[in-house]
Amino acid sequence: MTKPKLESSQRAARAAKRRFAGFPAMKQLSSQTYRDRIRSLYDGPAGSVLALASLVSLHMPLVGRMFKARKPDVSQVRSVLDIGSGAGQILGHLVKFVPADAVIVGCDLSHQMLCRARKRLRSPRPLYIAADMTHLPFAEAAFDLVTCGYVLEHLQDPMPGLREFHRVLKPGGKLFLLATEDTVPGLLTSRTWKCRTYSRAELEAACVEAGLPWRTQLWLTPVHRFFKLGGILFEAEKRAAAAVN
């Protein structure tokens, strides 16, 4: 098969997969209507089992193992924003591994999820703020680190979210992001959580456009890497501005 035909076949396959996934529904609804439905989804019974689902899938303990192995390295972080905190799956690891004097902020579209996170973690350290990831209520260059676990897929277009992540990061700040991938397990996830999926190439290109080039791709385990499980995990960096002589 020639290269153009192969690329056309791959695009057709990707389109077919997304017809099965939740992505088309996002296109049919206004942004506000979709946002309201997602908030209701997480406010309701589905959100109440989110922490359990993260345990059963092993995502929560395996991400914790990554933090312990300094992937990403948070040992020097002084301020961190966790976007889409959910039940506090990543927040719990941040409380454990960032320095004791670091500021930890968790934000989520769902106020109910923030209440669940606060109750589950039982830690006074995180500050909890209900916010939309495309309109974050923080100053520019406010954080050393932004974490975002399986949340960006709730945007039809990732750019508004990525640009906000870039805005609130300090120059040289890091982004640790996990996203649902264009794989069979990812498509099943998209049906459950009413989200889209990404290919690695399109998400990496979007990050570059937003000024957040990838530093390294990460995997939960070698098994996840071999079978393409667990989604897309990477660390990106907001490049420091070049010095002017």
QUICOR-V599381 format. One record per residue. N is the residue number from 1. SS is DSSP state (H for helix, E for strand, - for the rest). PHI is phi in radians with two decimals (* if undefined). PSI is psi in degrees with one decimal (* if undefined). Layout:
n=N ss=SS phi=PHI psi=PSI
n=N ss=SS phi=PHI psi=PSI
//
This chain:
n=1 ss=- phi=* psi=133.6
n=2 ss=- phi=-1.22 psi=160.6
n=3 ss=H phi=-1.05 psi=-46.0
n=4 ss=H phi=-1.04 psi=-39.4
n=5 ss=H phi=-1.20 psi=-37.4
n=6 ss=H phi=-1.12 psi=-44.5
n=7 ss=H phi=-1.12 psi=-38.9
n=8 ss=H phi=-1.12 psi=-40.4
n=9 ss=H phi=-1.13 psi=-39.9
n=10 ss=H phi=-1.16 psi=-40.2
n=11 ss=H phi=-1.12 psi=-40.0
n=12 ss=H phi=-1.14 psi=-40.1
n=13 ss=H phi=-1.14 psi=-40.5
n=14 ss=H phi=-1.14 psi=-40.5
n=15 ss=H phi=-1.13 psi=-39.1
n=16 ss=H phi=-1.14 psi=-40.4
n=17 ss=H phi=-1.11 psi=-39.1
n=18 ss=H phi=-1.30 psi=-20.8
n=19 ss=H phi=-1.17 psi=-30.4
n=20 ss=H phi=-1.37 psi=-31.4
n=21 ss=- phi=-1.35 psi=-178.8
n=22 ss=- phi=-1.43 psi=-4.7
n=23 ss=H phi=-1.02 psi=-45.3
n=24 ss=H phi=-0.99 psi=-36.2
n=25 ss=H phi=-1.09 psi=-33.0
n=26 ss=H phi=-1.11 psi=-37.1
n=27 ss=H phi=-1.25 psi=-26.8
n=28 ss=H phi=-1.43 psi=-19.4
n=29 ss=- phi=-1.83 psi=153.5
n=30 ss=- phi=-1.18 psi=158.7
n=31 ss=H phi=-1.02 psi=-41.0
n=32 ss=H phi=-1.19 psi=-41.1
n=33 ss=H phi=-1.12 psi=-44.5
n=34 ss=H phi=-1.10 psi=-43.2
n=35 ss=H phi=-1.05 psi=-41.7
n=36 ss=H phi=-1.13 psi=-38.4
n=37 ss=H phi=-1.18 psi=-38.9
n=38 ss=H phi=-1.16 psi=-41.4
n=39 ss=H phi=-1.05 psi=-43.1
n=40 ss=H phi=-1.14 psi=-37.8
n=41 ss=H phi=-1.04 psi=-47.5
n=42 ss=H phi=-1.39 psi=-26.7
n=43 ss=H phi=-1.16 psi=-28.9
n=44 ss=- phi=-1.55 psi=-158.7
n=45 ss=H phi=-1.02 psi=-35.1
n=46 ss=H phi=-1.06 psi=-42.0
n=47 ss=H phi=-1.17 psi=-29.6
n=48 ss=H phi=-1.22 psi=-18.9
n=49 ss=- phi=-1.90 psi=11.7
n=50 ss=H phi=-1.08 psi=-45.2
n=51 ss=H phi=-1.10 psi=-41.5
n=52 ss=H phi=-1.10 psi=-42.2
n=53 ss=H phi=-1.08 psi=-38.1
n=54 ss=H phi=-1.18 psi=-31.6
n=55 ss=H phi=-1.26 psi=-46.4
n=56 ss=H phi=-1.09 psi=-39.6
n=57 ss=- phi=-1.31 psi=-9.4
n=58 ss=- phi=1.26 psi=4.6
n=59 ss=H phi=-1.08 psi=-44.6
n=60 ss=H phi=-1.14 psi=-50.5
n=61 ss=H phi=-1.17 psi=-33.8
n=62 ss=H phi=-1.26 psi=-36.1
n=63 ss=H phi=-1.15 psi=-36.9
n=64 ss=H phi=-1.07 psi=-38.2
n=65 ss=H phi=-1.15 psi=-33.8
n=66 ss=H phi=-1.15 psi=-43.4
n=67 ss=H phi=-1.08 psi=-40.2
n=68 ss=H phi=-1.09 psi=-34.8
n=69 ss=- phi=-1.48 psi=8.0
n=70 ss=- phi=1.08 psi=42.5
n=71 ss=- phi=-2.25 psi=82.2
n=72 ss=- phi=-1.49 psi=163.0
n=73 ss=- phi=-1.49 psi=113.8
n=74 ss=- phi=-1.95 psi=14.5
n=75 ss=- phi=-1.17 psi=-22.1
n=76 ss=- phi=-1.93 psi=7.4
n=77 ss=- phi=-1.23 psi=136.7
n=78 ss=- phi=-1.96 psi=-17.3
n=79 ss=E phi=-2.66 psi=130.8
n=80 ss=E phi=-2.43 psi=139.1
n=81 ss=E phi=-2.05 psi=121.9
n=82 ss=E phi=-1.76 psi=114.5
n=83 ss=E phi=-1.68 psi=129.3
n=84 ss=- phi=1.25 psi=55.2
n=85 ss=- phi=-1.13 psi=-23.4
n=86 ss=- phi=1.00 psi=-129.0
n=87 ss=- phi=-1.53 psi=11.9
n=88 ss=- phi=1.50 psi=25.4
n=89 ss=H phi=-1.05 psi=-46.8
n=90 ss=H phi=-1.45 psi=-36.1
n=91 ss=H phi=-0.94 psi=-40.3
n=92 ss=H phi=-1.05 psi=-39.2
n=93 ss=H phi=-1.23 psi=-37.6
n=94 ss=H phi=-1.12 psi=-42.7
n=95 ss=H phi=-0.99 psi=-37.1
n=96 ss=H phi=-1.37 psi=-35.8
n=97 ss=H phi=-1.92 psi=-20.1
n=98 ss=- phi=-1.40 psi=159.2
n=99 ss=- phi=-0.97 psi=152.6
n=100 ss=- phi=-1.09 psi=-25.6
n=101 ss=- phi=-1.69 psi=5.7
n=102 ss=- phi=-1.29 psi=145.3
n=103 ss=E phi=-1.50 psi=127.6
n=104 ss=E phi=-2.07 psi=123.5
n=105 ss=E phi=-2.14 psi=130.1
n=106 ss=E phi=-1.98 psi=131.6
n=107 ss=E phi=-2.26 psi=151.0
n=108 ss=E phi=-2.73 psi=150.5
n=109 ss=- phi=-1.16 psi=-31.2
n=110 ss=- phi=-1.66 psi=115.6
n=111 ss=H phi=-1.11 psi=-34.4
n=112 ss=H phi=-1.12 psi=-38.0
n=113 ss=H phi=-1.15 psi=-37.4
n=114 ss=H phi=-1.12 psi=-38.0
n=115 ss=H phi=-1.10 psi=-40.5
n=116 ss=H phi=-1.14 psi=-40.4
n=117 ss=H phi=-1.10 psi=-45.6
n=118 ss=H phi=-1.05 psi=-43.3
n=119 ss=H phi=-1.19 psi=-39.1
n=120 ss=H phi=-1.26 psi=-40.9
n=121 ss=H phi=-1.36 psi=-34.3
n=122 ss=- phi=0.91 psi=42.6
n=123 ss=- phi=-2.15 psi=137.3
n=124 ss=- phi=-1.40 psi=-5.1
n=125 ss=- phi=-1.28 psi=-49.3
n=126 ss=- phi=-1.21 psi=143.3
n=127 ss=E phi=-1.68 psi=135.3
n=128 ss=E phi=-1.96 psi=126.8
n=129 ss=E phi=-2.36 psi=126.4
n=130 ss=E phi=-1.36 psi=122.0
n=131 ss=- phi=-2.77 psi=155.2
n=132 ss=E phi=-1.59 psi=131.7
n=133 ss=- phi=-1.15 psi=-14.6
n=134 ss=- phi=-1.58 psi=-6.6
n=135 ss=E phi=-2.49 psi=70.9
n=136 ss=- phi=-1.32 psi=133.4
n=137 ss=- phi=-1.50 psi=51.2
n=138 ss=- phi=-2.30 psi=154.5
n=139 ss=- phi=-1.24 psi=162.2
n=140 ss=- phi=-1.11 psi=147.2
n=141 ss=- phi=0.93 psi=47.1
n=142 ss=- phi=-1.65 psi=-19.5
n=143 ss=E phi=-2.27 psi=145.4
n=144 ss=E phi=-1.35 psi=-31.0
n=145 ss=E phi=-2.48 psi=137.8
n=146 ss=E phi=-2.10 psi=129.5
n=147 ss=E phi=-2.00 psi=147.3
n=148 ss=E phi=-2.68 psi=106.1
n=149 ss=E phi=-1.87 psi=108.6
n=150 ss=- phi=0.94 psi=51.9
n=151 ss=- phi=-2.23 psi=-36.3
n=152 ss=H phi=-1.05 psi=-24.5
n=153 ss=H phi=-1.21 psi=-4.4
n=154 ss=H phi=-1.55 psi=8.3
n=155 ss=- phi=-1.94 psi=128.6
n=156 ss=- phi=-1.05 psi=-42.4
n=157 ss=- phi=-1.99 psi=119.5
n=158 ss=- phi=-1.27 psi=-16.0
n=159 ss=H phi=-1.05 psi=-45.0
n=160 ss=H phi=-1.00 psi=-38.7
n=161 ss=H phi=-1.20 psi=-47.6
n=162 ss=H phi=-1.09 psi=-37.5
n=163 ss=H phi=-1.15 psi=-35.0
n=164 ss=H phi=-1.21 psi=-38.9
n=165 ss=H phi=-1.05 psi=-43.5
n=166 ss=H phi=-1.09 psi=-42.5
n=167 ss=H phi=-1.09 psi=-43.0
n=168 ss=H phi=-1.48 psi=-9.6
n=169 ss=E phi=-1.42 psi=143.3
n=170 ss=E phi=-1.27 psi=154.2
n=171 ss=E phi=-0.97 psi=130.0
n=172 ss=E phi=1.50 psi=-4.1
n=173 ss=E phi=-1.21 psi=159.1
n=174 ss=E phi=-1.95 psi=149.0
n=175 ss=E phi=-2.05 psi=124.7
n=176 ss=E phi=-1.95 psi=113.6
n=177 ss=E phi=-2.27 psi=141.2
n=178 ss=E phi=-2.15 psi=136.0
n=179 ss=E phi=-2.51 psi=154.9
n=180 ss=- phi=-1.32 psi=130.6
n=181 ss=E phi=-1.74 psi=159.0
n=182 ss=- phi=-1.26 psi=66.0
n=183 ss=- phi=-2.26 psi=171.3
n=184 ss=H phi=-1.06 psi=-47.9
n=185 ss=H phi=-1.05 psi=-37.2
n=186 ss=H phi=-1.12 psi=-37.9
n=187 ss=H phi=-1.18 psi=-37.0
n=188 ss=H phi=-1.13 psi=-39.6
n=189 ss=H phi=-1.08 psi=-40.6
n=190 ss=H phi=-1.13 psi=-32.1
n=191 ss=H phi=-1.21 psi=-37.8
n=192 ss=H phi=-1.24 psi=-43.1
n=193 ss=H phi=-1.86 psi=11.5
n=194 ss=- phi=0.98 psi=48.4
n=195 ss=- phi=-2.24 psi=179.7
n=196 ss=- phi=-1.70 psi=-176.9
n=197 ss=- phi=-2.25 psi=165.7
n=198 ss=E phi=-2.24 psi=150.6
n=199 ss=- phi=-1.60 psi=156.3
n=200 ss=H phi=-1.07 psi=-41.6
n=201 ss=H phi=-1.10 psi=-45.0
n=202 ss=H phi=-1.22 psi=-35.6
n=203 ss=H phi=-1.26 psi=-38.4
n=204 ss=H phi=-1.13 psi=-41.0
n=205 ss=H phi=-1.11 psi=-39.8
n=206 ss=H phi=-1.12 psi=-39.3
n=207 ss=H phi=-1.14 psi=-41.4
n=208 ss=H phi=-1.07 psi=-44.0
n=209 ss=H phi=-1.08 psi=-33.6
n=210 ss=- phi=-1.44 psi=-2.1
n=211 ss=- phi=1.48 psi=24.3
n=212 ss=E phi=-2.23 psi=66.8
n=213 ss=E phi=-1.10 psi=144.1
n=214 ss=E phi=-1.18 psi=138.1
n=215 ss=E phi=-1.64 psi=-39.9
n=216 ss=E phi=-2.78 psi=146.2
n=217 ss=E phi=-1.60 psi=145.0
n=218 ss=E phi=-2.19 psi=158.5
n=219 ss=- phi=-2.39 psi=146.7
n=220 ss=- phi=-1.12 psi=-43.3
n=221 ss=- phi=-2.66 psi=166.0
n=222 ss=H phi=-1.02 psi=-33.1
n=223 ss=H phi=-1.13 psi=-42.9
n=224 ss=H phi=-1.07 psi=-38.6
n=225 ss=H phi=-1.15 psi=-44.5
n=226 ss=H phi=-1.13 psi=-43.1
n=227 ss=H phi=-1.68 psi=4.2
n=228 ss=- phi=0.97 psi=54.4
n=229 ss=- phi=-1.92 psi=162.0
n=230 ss=- phi=1.52 psi=-7.1
n=231 ss=- phi=1.54 psi=-165.3
n=232 ss=E phi=-1.71 psi=122.8
n=233 ss=E phi=-2.18 psi=132.7
n=234 ss=E phi=-2.74 psi=162.4
n=235 ss=E phi=-2.02 psi=128.6
n=236 ss=E phi=-2.10 psi=168.4
n=237 ss=E phi=-2.43 psi=137.0
n=238 ss=E phi=-1.44 psi=112.6
n=239 ss=- phi=-1.11 psi=136.2
n=240 ss=- phi=-1.19 psi=144.3
n=241 ss=- phi=-1.11 psi=141.8
n=242 ss=- phi=-1.17 psi=140.6
n=243 ss=- phi=-1.21 psi=142.8
n=244 ss=- phi=-1.84 psi=123.1
n=245 ss=- phi=-1.34 psi=*
//
